[in-house]
Amino acid sequence: MARGFALCSNGRKSSSLLSNSIARVSHSISPKTHFASYLIQPRRPNFSRLFCNLASVPKTVDESETKYNEIFSRRMAMAGLKPHHRIALGVSGGPDSMALCVLTAKWKTEGLISVEKRDGFIDGLVAVVVDHGLRQESKDEAVLVRSRVSEMGIRCEIARCDWVNGKPKQGHLQEAAREMRYQMISNVCFREQIGVLLIAHHADDQAELFILRLSRGSGVLGLAGTSFVSEIFSKDLELDAEHMKNRSVLLVRPLLDLWKEDMYKICQCGGKDWVEDPTNRSQLFVRNRIRTSIGNLQSAVFKSELLGLISECRRTRSFVDKVCADLITQSVTVTDKGYAVLDLQRLNPTEVTDICLSKYLASVLQFISQRQRPIRGNTSKLLLNYLRAIPCRTSLTAAGCYLSPAPGSKGTKVIVSCFLHGSLSSKTEILNICFNEADQKKPSLDDELRRITSDAKSFSDNAAVDVQFLDAASESVLSKAKELNLLSESTYETIALLQRDESNRFITKPEDKSVDESVAHEINNIASSSDEVHLAPGKDLYFMNRFLIRWNLSKNECEEARHGNCQVRRATTMEVRHMVESDWLYLAELSKSSNRNHSAASSSYKALKSLKHIPAAARRSFPVLVDHSGLLLSVPAIGFSYCPCLKVSTLFLPRVPLGGGFSSFL
């Protein structure tokens, strides 16, 4: 919840939380009327940022209420959702999220023959209010919102942020708060076994984002705006033990067909209060500036045509996503060693349009690097040229990945591996994972989620797709739309004016080079610059957002163990790091030794045979285990074990799957 807020009342008795501190004034005005401000009495000196503006809005019920319910129900069906599904709501207390609460509660109660209520709340529906803790008054705000939502029969929780590494700086405040908000709500969903999260983004949000991205030079895919449905994955591994994958929450935006003014009407029809945030009118924030400009310029024709243009971009995005998914299925093989192999003959990149091939490459590279950043500009062009130069004879570093010809493929296949010199996520977690067989026999939340996404995918696949902007560059989208009669002259000029105005405010920064030209040579010992990670026996380690690792002592005993001299059995912990060049040189030396541990020599010989078919860059992403003296004990990805007393298991388990999970841009 942002700094300060204004309370809007529909005339009902307001919450007792602030009743003693608010000067009660009754005005009958519309939500768009300029509010007068009344200062809440501070609990301590200098506490003066909490303001209340009161509006008495009579409850109105008209035929628009039925229309809103029908629009909402249609969107929920498009997302594969039914009233019996367990659902969470992201709530801030503003008119948007309160309208979402009104519509969801009605959809839930009217869609079920009998509505179960526990402690007076609708079963299977939970609202989550996130208290970011960035202001002293945020706690009171969250309590007030919880009270209002609870009055609607919706169980409401407050999730309070714990900024372990310190609160974010001003320049990154909004982005950090958004990431933390989703993380906190996701944690509630996982704990409550809820697989679906609804949030209240609407058509005004899409319009603002369109102008923002247009002013920043985004292409058609970016101009499609936010997805209708997408998957978000926990930053901390939430393991689905049955299917051995990271758990996710389905994020649904069912209000995209409605405008801001509809949010007010829905709250009025439902007789619900809401909170207005004064900082939403601050011109310091780019979204607020665009919002104000659109509000000053828009008409019914403007809104209709702008939404139509966004819809065309979304249809193009849906088409490109479908083509990309098909190309991945046909041409990408993901190995259990953590790298991918692209079959260029099956891909036939020269016949794939630039926009589809760029999306395909971005999906693969984001998956391998686990760095969910867009790939733009010169880097994207470089990758397109590289992939279309068949047979492939050179190597390339880009977007946190290393691309090289697959050994023995004569340039018809490309290996994409993690490039460890890049600015990749270095997150490593010690996990406590319990495999409860009884729980695995119960109907799984993930099974329900798969059924929901299957229904949503069927709806998406059956939607008619008429693509208009496949070949349109970012600078030509508006002219193309005008040419296709999607925009009138006045709407075209208005959007161009908004674009120019915001572009002039934007200070262009030099493009970040994903290709690191400063790395002219290979650094052998990558692990030396990172913090040491030690793993005890029987514990699970999630290494670099990629590998799940565990080691234990086996029942087998080596010759040294019988004499009490086994280094493995003496170890209480082992260090886990990435493979370095000295490791495979050590394996080569060990395989030639006749007077050393026979088991180690045999194991190293087999491991070296596997390494011959793996490029050096791909080897460096392998996790290895060493003892306190630095002795290499295991490279589980290629089956090397120094001693039969050691049992190591490793699983390639990326946090975000290939393709980023299910999404829909309907």
N, C-alpha and C positions, 0 to 999 in steps of 0.2 A: 504494500500500500504506500502510495507516494506521500510526499511531505504535505501535511495539512489536509483537511477535508471539510466539505460542507454537507450537512445533513438535509435531505429532502424528505418531507413527510407528506403523506396523502391525507392528513387530517385525523388519522387515528392517534390514539394515545402513544406517545413515543416511549422508547426504552427508559427504564428507571435508572440506568447506569449514569446518564448525563442530565437527568431531569432537573437536578438541583443546581446545575451549573450553566444552564442554557436560558437565556432570556426568551420567554415564550412569546412569540408574535405570530399572529394568524393572518396570512395573506393568501388570497386566491389568485395565483399566477401560474403561467405555464412554465415548464422546465427550462425553456429558452430565455425566460425573462431574466434580466440582470438581478442577481440576488444581493440583498443587503447583508452585511457581515456583523456578527455578534461574537464578541470575544468570550471564550470560556475562561472562567477563573482559574488561574494557574495553581498547581499543587505546590510549586516552589518558585522562587524568583527566576525571571527570564524564560519561563515556560509560556510562550505567547504565540506559538505557531499553530495552535489548534483553533480553527474558526468554524462557526456554524451558520449556515444560511437556511432559513426555514421557508418552505413553500407549502401551502395547504392546497392540495390538488384533489378535487372531488373524484370519487370512484366512478368510472364510467364503464358501462358494458355495452358493446355494440357488435355488429356483425364482423368487425375486424378481428375480434377475439377468435372467432371460428376460423377465419382465414389464417391467422398466425399458428393455431394448433395444427391445421392441415399442412402448412408449409414445414413445420417442425417434424411432424410424423413422417412426411415424405422423405426428408433428409435422414432421419433415423433409419428408415427402411433401406435407403441407399447405402448406408454404412453397415448394413447387415445386423442392425440392433433390434431387439425385441424387448417388450416391457419387463420380462422376467430376468433379464441380464442384470448383473451387479454393476453399478455405475458410480463413478466419482465425479464431482463437479468442482472445478477450480473457481473460487469465489473471492472477489475483492470487496464486494458491497456496493459497487457502482451500479448504474442502471443496466448495463450490459449483463453482468453476472447475475443480478437479481431477476432480470427477465428470463435468463436461462433456467434459474431455479423454478420460476413460475411454470414455464412450459414443460420442463422435465417432470415435475411433480404431477402435473395434470396428465401427461402422457403415460406415466407409470400407473397412476391410479385408475384411469379410464381404460387402459389397455389390458388390465388383468381382471378376471372374473371376480376374484376375491383378493383384496389387498391386505396383506399381513402387516401389522404394525407392532413393533417392539418398543415398549416404553413410550408409546405415542408417536413413533417415527416410522416413516415408510420403509419397509424392509428392502434391502438391496440398493439403497441410495445414500451416499455420504458426500457432504460438502466439505471442502478443505480450504481454510483461510490461512494464508501464509503470513506470519509476522516476521518481517525481515530483520527486525531489531535494529534498524538504522537510525531510528528516531525515538525519543523518550516517550512520545505519545502513541506509538504504534501498538503497544499492548492494549490500551484502552479501545482503540479503533477496532482491533481484532475481536475483542470481547463484545463490543456493540454489534458487529456484523454477525457474530455467532448467535447472539440473542435473536436477531431479526430472522435469520435463516431457520433457526430452531422453531420459531413460531409458525413456520410454514409446514411443519411436520417432517423436516429434513434434518437428520442427524448431522451435526456440524462439529468438525475438529479444528483446533488451531495448531498449526505446525510452526514452531519457532526455530529460526535459523541459528545455527552455531557456526560462526565464522572462525574456524580453527586457525586459519592462516592470516587472520586479520580482516577487517572490513575492507571492501573494495574501494579504490580511489575514485574520485569524482569522474574522471574521464571514462572509466569503464563501469560505472555504477549500474546503469540500466541493463547492460549485457550480463554482468555478474549476477545481478538480482534476478534476472529472468532465468538464468541457468540454475541458480539455487532454488528458485520457486518450483521449477519442474522436478528437480531432484527431490525436494521435500514432499511434494504431492505424490511422486512415484513411490517413495518410501511408504507412505500411507497405503497406497494401492497394493503394494506387495504384502504388507502386513495384514491387510484386511481381505486378501485374496480377491481383489477387484482388478479386472483386466481392461476396463474402458474408462477413459477420462474425457469429459466434455469441457470445452472452454468456449468463451463467448465472443470470439472474433466474428465480426459482421462485415457487411458490404463497405461501410465507410473505411474500415481498417484495410480492406483490399485496395480501395481507391487511393488511400494515402501511400500504401506501399508501392503501388504502381508508379505514382508520380516520383516517389523517392528513388526507386530503382531506375526509372527512365532518366532522371537527372544524373545518375551515376554511370550511365552507359550500359546498363544490363541488357542482355539479349532476351529473346522471346521466352526462354525457359525461366529466367528470373522474373520477367514481367507477368508470368502466370500467378505470382503471389504465393500465399501460403497454401498448403495442401488442405483438402477437405478431410482426409483421413491419413494418418501416418503412424509409424511406430516409434516410440522413444525407448531407449535402452538405458538401464541403470548404469551410472558411472562406477558404482561398486558392483562387482559381479553378483547377480542374483541367479544362482544356478538352478536350472530345471534339470534335476538329476536323472529323470526318466529319459529325456531326449538329449541330455548333455549339451545344453545351449544356454545362453544368457536370456533371462526372462525380459519381457517387454510389456509396455502398456500401450494400448491403442488410443491414440489421441484423435478426437473427433471434434470438428467445428460445425455444428448443425445450424448456425445462424447466418451463414454466408449469403443467403438470399434476402436478408433483412437489413434495413438501414438503421442508423442511430435513432432517428425519430421514432422508429418502430419499437425500440427498446423502452422509451418513455411510455408509449401507449400500452405496451404489455404490462409494465409495472402499474400503471393507472388502472387498467382493467382488472388486475389482480389485487388492487388495493394495497400495494406493497411500497414500503419506504426504500430509499436508496441513498447512497453517499455520493456527493460530487467532489472531485479532487481539484482544487484550484490550480494546482501545478499543470493540469492538462491545458490551461490557457496560457502558460508561460511560453513566450516566443524564443526562449533560449534553446528549446528542444526542437529538432528538425521535424519530427512527426507533428508537433503542435503547430508549427508554422504552416505546414502543408494542409493540416486540418482546417486551420483558420482561413487559408486562401480558398480552399474548395468550398467551405461554408459561405464565403462571400460571393463566390462566382457561380455556384451551382444552380441549375434549374432542373425541372423534371426531365427535359430532353437531354441535358448534359449528363445527368446521373444514369439515365437509361443507356445512352450511347457509350459512356465510359465503361459501364458494367458489361455491355456487349463486347467491347474491345478486349476487356480482361478475359471474358469467356472464350473468345477466339484463341487467345494466348494459352489458356488452360487446355483447350482441345488439342492444340499443338503439343503441349507438354505431355498430355496423356498418350498421344500417338508415339512420341519419341520414347517415352518410358516403356511402352509396349515393345517397340522395336529393339530397344536396348536389352530388355529382359530376354527376348528371343535370341539375340546375338550372344549373350552370356551363356545361355543354355547350350547353344550350338558349338561354341568355340573356346570356352574357358574350363580348364581343369584345375581344381584347387587340391594341392597335395597336403598330406598330413604333416609335412615338414614346414609348412607355413609360407609357401610361395605358390604362385599360380603360373600355369602354362597356357599361352594363347596360341591357338592353331590358326595361322594366317590363311591357310588354304580354305578352311571352313568359313572363316570370317569374311574373306574376300574384301578387304578394306577399300579397295579402289572403287567398288560399286556401292559403298555406303555413304550417304550424305554426311557432310561435315558435322551438322548438328547432332546427328545420331551417333556418329563415331566418337565425337567429343564426349558425349554423355556416357558412352560405353567405357571409354578409357578412364574417365573420372571415377566411375563406379568401381572399376577394378583396382585402381591406384588407391582410392580412399579405403577400400577393404584391406589391402595388403599393408598399408601404412597405419591403418586405424586412425587416420587424421582426417576428420570430416570437414575439409575445407574445399571450396570450389577451386577449379583449375581454370585460369583465365589467360587471355592475351597471348603473349609470345610463347608461353609454356605450352598452351593448348595447340598452337600452330606447330610448334616443334614436335610434339607428340604425334600429331596427324601425319606430318611428313615422314617421321621415323617409321610409323607402322605401314605406310603405303610404299615404302622402299623395299619391295620384295625381290630377291631374297634379302633377309636382314643380315648384315655383316658387321655392324658396329654395336656399341653399347651406349646407353644413355642414362643419366641421372636426372630425375624430375619428380617433383611433388612427394618427396620422401621415399621414393622407390628407385630401384636399379633395374633397368631393362637390358637384357642381353640375349643373343641367339642361344637357343637350347642346343647343347652338345649333341651331335649326330643328326640334327634335323635339316642340315644344309640350308639354314636360314628360313625355313618355313614355319618355325615355331619360336616364340619369344618367352623367356622366363621373366616374370615380374616378382622381384623380391624386395624385402624391406631394406632400405638404405639407412644404416645406423648412424651415419654422419649427419643426417638431416635432423631437423628440429622435431623429432617425434615424441610422442607421449612416453614418458619413462615410468609410468605408474606401476608399482609392484605391491601386491597385497598378500598378507598371510591370512588364509581363510579357515573358517571352521565349517566344514561341510558334513552334514549328516545324511546318510542314505537310509531313509525310513521306508522299509518295504510296505508297511501297512498303509502309509500315506500314498505310495505309488499305486496302490490298487484302487484308490478312490478316483472318481471323475476329476480330471486335472483341469486347473484353470487354463493351462496352455491348450488343452484340447478344445475348450470352449472358445478360446481366442482364435484357434485355427478354423473353427466352424464359422465364426463371425467374419473373419477375413475372406473365407471362401465365398460366403454369400455376397460380401461387398465386391469381391473381384468379379463374380458373375454379373452383377449389376453393371460394373464398370466396363466389362468386356462387351456387353450387349448394347451399350450406349453407342449411338451413331457418331462417328468421328469424320468430320469434314475439315481437313487441315488446310489453312490458308497461309500460314506464316513459316513454312518449313525453310524457305530460302531467304527469309527477310533478316537483314542485319539489324543490329540494335538501333542504328541511326535512321533506318528506313521503315520501322514499324508503323509510325504515325502516317507517313505518306502512303504506305501500302493500305492501311485501314481506310484512309480517305478515298483511295482509288477503288476500293471494294464497296464504297458507299456505307461503310460501317460508322463513319463519322461525318457529320455535317460540317460546313465551313466554320461555323461559330464554335462548335465543340473542338474541332481541330485547332483553331487559334487559341482557345482557352487552355487546352492541355499543353500546347507548345509554349504559351506564356508561363504557365506554372513550372514547366521543365526548365526554361531559361532562367527564371527567377531563382530557383533552388540551385541550379548549376553554378550560377554566379556566386552563391554563398559558399559553395563547396571548395575547399582548398585541396587541389589535386596533389596527392602524394605519389612519389615515384613507385612504380610497380615493384612488388617484392619478387625477387628472382628465385623461382623454385629450383632452377638449375644452379647449383652452387659452383660458380666458376673458380672460387678460391681453393677448392679441393682439387689440387692437381696431382696429388699422390695419395696412396692408401696409407691409412694409419693402422698399424698392426694391432696395437693393444688398446682396443676400444674400451674395455672394461675398466681401465685404470682411472678414467675420469669420472666414473659413476660411484655412487655409494655402494658399499658392500651389502649384499642381501644374504642372510643366513637362515637356513631351513632346518628345523628339528625333525626327527623321524616321526612319521605318521601325520604330519601337518601338510596342509595343501597351500601351495604358492601359486598366485596368479601373476605371471611374469609378463610385463610389458604389454598388457591388454591382449595377449595372444595365447600363451601356453599355461595350462594347468599342470602343475608338477607335484609329485609326492615321492618320497623315498622311505624305504623300510629295510630292516635286516631280513634276509631270506632264511629259510630253513637249511639251505645248503651251507656247507662250511669249506673254506679253503684250507690248504695245508698249514698256513701260518696261524689260522684261527685255532687249530688243534694244539698249537704251542703257545697260544696267547699273544701272538705278535701281529694279528691282523689289524691293519690301519683302519679299515672300514668299521670293524666292530668297536674300535676305540673311539670313533668319532661320535660326538654328541650333537654336533650340527655340521652342515655342509654349506659352503658358499655357492650361490647360484649366480652365474654371469653369462655373458654372450661368448660364443666361440671366437677365438683369435687365431692368427696364423701359426703361432707357436704350438697350438693344440694339435693341428693336423701334422705338423712336423714331428711332434712327439709321437703321434700314432704311427707314423712311418718308421721312426726309429724303433719303437716298441715291437712292431710287426716283424722286424728283422732279427730281433734278439732271440737267441736260443737258450740263454742261461737265466732268463727272467721267468716270472710267473707264466706258466704255459697258458692258462686261461686268458690272461690279459693279452698275450701275443696273438692267440687265435681270434679273440674278439676284435682286436685292433686291425687285423688283416681283413676281416669281413667288413668292418666299418670303412676302411679305405676304399674297398671296391664300390661301396655306395657313394662315397665322396667324389669319385671320378666323374660321376654323371651330374654333379651339382656345382654350378659356378661358385667362385669364391665369395661373391657378394651374398648369395643365398645362404652359404654356410655360416656367415657371420651373424645371422639372426637365430641360429640354433642356441638353445640354453645348454649349458654344461654345469656339472657339479664337481667341485674341487674340495679337498680337505684344507685344514688350517695352514698347512705348509705349502699349498698351491699345487699339490699333486692332482692330476686329472683323474677323476674316478669314474665319470660317466658322461657320455654324449647320447642321451636316450633317443634322439631323433634318428640316429643311424645305428642304434643297437649296441654301442660300445659300453662295456662294463669292465672296470679294472679287476673286479673280484667277484666270484660267485656268491659271496656273502651279501652283496648289495642288490636290492631290487628297486628299480626306479620306473615309475610310470609317467608318461607325459602325453598330453592331449592338446592338439591345436584347437583352441576355443576362442576365436575372436569375439570381442565384446559386441561389435556391430556386424551383422552378417553381410554377405555379398549383395549389393543392391540397396543396402540400407533398410531392409524390411519393407513391409507392405505400405503403399501409398496410393492415394486417389486424388485426382484433381477435377473431379466432376463439379 
